[in-house]
Amino acid sequence: MSQEHNESKRPDIGDGWYEVLEPEFRAPYFADLRAFLVAERKEHTVYPPGPRIFAAFNATPFDQVRVVILGQDPYHGPGQAHGLSFSVPAGVPPPPSLANMFVELHRDLGIPRSRHGDLSSWADQGVLLLNATLTVRASSAGSHQGQGWERFTDAAIRALSQHHQGLIFLLWGRFAQQKVSLIDADRHYILQAPHPSPLSAHKGFIGCGHFSRVNELLNAQGKPSIDWALP
């Protein structure tokens, strides 16, 4: 990890998150994860860059989370990953899963397909764009799974479930749906659909209506809608 993540300094993570995740940072598994990342960076290119590892938490403070979109891994191509699930920086072509999300947005809400794939404006409105694994080796999908990140992000999901009421969790695909046991379904809303990947998007993701449903659920709680149109 980059320098700010060494053990002598509080990790650079968004407001409120450190308080609920501090036990994870102090746990032995996280020291092992940190050592793994240091070794990986010596031998390989790792995405996203160190300062962007906790970007999802920094973009969406703990007490401002309203919606959670759970991804699996960061993108593993050059310039794609910037710490927000499904999102890519402006100027990088939207990958296929994100392109299918735009197809569904257009079908569901009539929003024109965006020319860029930076979802930061969603994060700014309280949509936590969380990957289960926060780093990946270049050109090697899934390469940092099983190293400790899942335990960390499971703790984040559990903390959201315990400390909030009325959150909306979007679980797309089998991997994300395995996290359902971490969420108190009596306190929160859980929307499930196939993954937007080209392999499964037309088996139920296209047509799921999740974007409009999120706004219906928010409005029913007296909360403002998410503006899904990208600036």
C-alpha positions as CSV (number, residue, x, y, z in Angstrom):
1,M,0.0,0.0,0.0
2,S,1.1,3.6,-0.3
3,Q,2.7,5.4,2.6
4,E,-0.4,6.6,4.2
5,H,-1.5,3.0,4.9
6,N,1.5,2.1,7.1
7,E,0.7,0.9,10.7
8,S,1.9,4.1,12.4
9,K,-0.7,6.3,10.8
10,R,-4.4,6.2,10.6
11,P,-5.5,4.9,7.2
12,D,-6.9,7.5,4.7
13,I,-10.5,6.4,4.8
14,G,-13.7,8.4,4.7
15,D,-15.4,10.1,7.6
16,G,-17.1,7.7,10.0
17,W,-15.7,4.6,8.3
18,Y,-12.5,4.5,10.5
19,E,-14.6,4.4,13.6
20,V,-16.6,1.3,12.6
21,L,-13.7,-0.4,10.8
22,E,-10.9,0.3,13.2
23,P,-10.9,-3.3,14.6
24,E,-10.3,-4.6,11.1
25,F,-7.3,-2.4,10.6
26,R,-5.8,-3.6,13.9
27,A,-6.5,-7.3,13.2
28,P,-3.7,-9.7,12.3
29,Y,-5.2,-10.5,8.9
30,F,-5.0,-6.9,7.8
31,A,-1.3,-6.8,8.6
32,D,-0.9,-9.9,6.4
33,L,-2.9,-8.2,3.7
34,R,-0.7,-5.1,3.9
35,A,2.4,-7.3,3.6
36,F,1.0,-9.1,0.6
37,L,0.3,-5.8,-1.2
38,V,3.8,-4.5,-0.5
39,A,5.2,-7.7,-2.0
40,E,2.8,-7.6,-5.0
41,R,3.8,-4.0,-5.8
42,K,7.5,-4.9,-5.9
43,E,6.8,-7.6,-8.5
44,H,3.7,-6.5,-10.4
45,T,1.5,-3.5,-11.4
46,V,-1.4,-3.3,-9.0
47,Y,-4.7,-1.5,-9.6
48,P,-6.0,0.9,-8.5
49,P,-3.2,3.2,-7.5
50,G,-2.5,3.2,-3.7
51,P,-4.2,6.5,-2.9
52,R,-7.4,5.2,-4.7
53,I,-7.7,1.9,-2.8
54,F,-10.3,3.4,-0.3
55,A,-11.9,5.8,-2.8
56,A,-15.4,4.3,-2.4
57,F,-15.2,5.0,1.4
58,N,-13.8,8.5,0.8
59,A,-16.4,9.4,-1.8
60,T,-19.3,8.3,0.3
61,P,-19.0,8.9,4.1
62,F,-20.4,6.3,6.4
63,D,-23.4,8.4,7.6
64,Q,-24.3,9.5,4.0
65,V,-24.7,6.0,2.5
66,R,-28.2,5.4,1.1
67,V,-27.6,2.8,-1.6
68,V,-24.9,0.1,-2.0
69,I,-23.9,-1.3,-5.4
70,L,-21.6,-4.3,-4.7
71,G,-19.0,-5.4,-7.3
72,Q,-16.4,-8.1,-7.1
73,D,-13.0,-6.9,-8.3
74,P,-11.5,-3.7,-9.6
75,Y,-11.0,-3.6,-13.4
76,H,-7.5,-5.0,-14.3
77,G,-6.8,-3.1,-17.5
78,P,-4.6,0.0,-17.6
79,G,-6.2,3.2,-16.4
80,Q,-9.6,1.6,-15.7
81,A,-9.7,1.1,-11.9
82,H,-10.2,4.1,-9.7
83,G,-11.6,2.6,-6.6
84,L,-15.4,2.7,-7.3
85,S,-17.1,-0.5,-8.4
86,F,-18.2,-0.6,-12.0
87,S,-16.8,3.0,-12.6
88,V,-13.9,4.1,-14.8
89,P,-12.3,7.5,-15.1
90,A,-13.6,9.9,-17.7
91,G,-11.8,9.3,-21.0
92,V,-11.7,5.5,-20.5
93,P,-14.3,3.7,-22.6
94,P,-17.1,2.1,-20.4
95,P,-16.4,-1.7,-20.0
96,P,-19.2,-4.0,-21.1
97,S,-20.9,-4.4,-17.7
98,L,-21.1,-0.7,-17.3
99,A,-22.3,-0.3,-20.8
100,N,-25.1,-2.7,-20.0
101,M,-25.9,-0.7,-16.9
102,F,-26.4,2.3,-19.2
103,V,-28.7,0.3,-21.4
104,E,-30.9,-0.6,-18.4
105,L,-30.8,3.1,-17.2
106,H,-32.1,4.1,-20.6
107,R,-34.8,1.4,-20.7
108,D,-35.8,2.0,-17.1
109,L,-35.7,5.8,-16.8
110,G,-35.1,7.1,-20.4
111,I,-31.7,8.5,-19.4
112,P,-29.5,8.8,-22.5
113,R,-26.5,6.6,-22.5
114,S,-23.5,8.4,-21.0
115,R,-20.4,9.1,-23.1
116,H,-18.2,8.5,-20.1
117,G,-18.1,5.9,-17.3
118,D,-17.2,8.0,-14.2
119,L,-19.9,7.2,-11.6
120,S,-18.5,9.7,-9.0
121,S,-21.7,11.7,-9.1
122,W,-23.6,8.6,-7.8
123,A,-21.1,8.2,-5.0
124,D,-21.5,11.9,-4.1
125,Q,-25.2,11.3,-3.7
126,G,-24.8,8.4,-1.2
127,V,-24.4,5.4,-3.5
128,L,-21.5,3.3,-2.1
129,L,-19.7,1.7,-5.1
130,L,-18.0,-1.1,-3.2
131,N,-15.9,-3.9,-4.6
132,A,-15.5,-7.0,-2.4
133,T,-11.8,-7.0,-3.3
134,L,-10.2,-3.6,-3.3
135,T,-7.0,-4.4,-5.4
136,V,-6.0,-6.6,-8.3
137,R,-2.9,-7.5,-10.3
138,A,-2.7,-6.0,-13.8
139,S,-4.2,-8.3,-16.4
140,S,-5.1,-10.9,-13.8
141,A,-8.8,-10.9,-12.8
142,G,-9.4,-12.3,-9.3
143,S,-5.7,-12.3,-8.4
144,H,-6.1,-10.6,-5.0
145,Q,-9.1,-12.6,-3.9
146,G,-8.7,-14.6,-0.7
147,Q,-6.0,-12.4,0.7
148,G,-8.2,-10.6,3.3
149,W,-10.1,-7.9,1.4
150,E,-13.3,-9.9,1.5
151,R,-13.2,-10.1,5.3
152,F,-12.7,-6.3,5.4
153,T,-15.5,-5.4,3.0
154,D,-17.8,-7.9,4.7
155,A,-17.2,-6.0,7.9
156,A,-18.1,-2.8,6.1
157,I,-21.4,-4.3,4.8
158,R,-22.2,-5.7,8.3
159,A,-21.5,-2.3,9.9
160,L,-23.9,-0.6,7.4
161,S,-26.6,-3.2,8.1
162,Q,-26.2,-2.7,11.9
163,H,-25.9,1.1,12.1
164,H,-28.4,2.2,9.4
165,Q,-32.0,1.7,8.6
166,G,-33.6,1.6,5.1
167,L,-30.5,1.2,3.0
168,I,-31.0,-0.3,-0.5
169,F,-28.5,-3.0,-1.5
170,L,-28.2,-3.9,-5.2
171,L,-26.8,-7.4,-5.5
172,W,-26.2,-8.3,-9.1
173,G,-24.9,-11.7,-9.9
174,R,-24.2,-14.8,-7.8
175,F,-21.1,-13.4,-6.1
176,A,-22.8,-10.3,-4.8
177,Q,-25.9,-12.4,-3.8
178,Q,-23.7,-14.5,-1.5
179,K,-23.4,-11.4,0.7
180,V,-27.1,-11.4,1.5
181,S,-26.5,-13.1,4.9
182,L,-24.6,-10.0,6.0
183,I,-27.6,-7.8,5.6
184,D,-30.6,-7.5,8.0
185,A,-33.5,-7.9,5.6
186,D,-35.9,-6.6,8.3
187,R,-34.1,-3.2,8.3
188,H,-33.0,-2.8,4.7
189,Y,-34.1,-3.4,1.1
190,I,-32.3,-6.0,-1.0
191,L,-32.7,-6.0,-4.8
192,Q,-31.3,-8.9,-6.7
193,A,-30.7,-9.5,-10.4
194,P,-28.3,-11.2,-12.8
195,H,-25.0,-9.5,-13.3
196,P,-24.8,-6.8,-16.0
197,S,-21.9,-8.7,-17.7
198,P,-22.6,-9.6,-21.4
199,L,-22.8,-13.2,-20.2
200,S,-25.9,-12.6,-18.1
201,A,-27.3,-9.1,-18.7
202,H,-30.0,-10.4,-21.0
203,K,-31.1,-13.1,-18.5
204,G,-32.8,-10.6,-16.3
205,F,-30.5,-7.6,-15.6
206,I,-31.9,-5.8,-18.6
207,G,-35.5,-5.2,-17.5
208,C,-34.8,-5.4,-13.7
209,G,-35.9,-1.8,-13.1
210,H,-33.6,-1.4,-10.2
211,F,-32.7,2.2,-10.8
212,S,-36.4,3.4,-10.7
213,R,-37.1,1.0,-7.8
214,V,-34.3,2.6,-5.8
215,N,-35.9,6.0,-6.2
216,E,-39.3,4.7,-5.3
217,L,-37.9,3.1,-2.1
218,L,-36.0,6.3,-1.2
219,N,-39.0,8.5,-1.8
220,A,-41.2,6.2,0.3
221,Q,-38.8,7.0,3.2
222,G,-39.0,10.7,2.5
223,K,-35.5,10.7,1.0
224,P,-34.6,12.4,-2.3
225,S,-34.1,10.4,-5.4
226,I,-30.7,9.5,-6.9
227,D,-30.0,11.5,-10.1
228,W,-28.7,8.6,-12.2
229,A,-27.8,10.9,-15.2
230,L,-24.1,11.5,-15.3
231,P,-23.0,15.1,-15.7
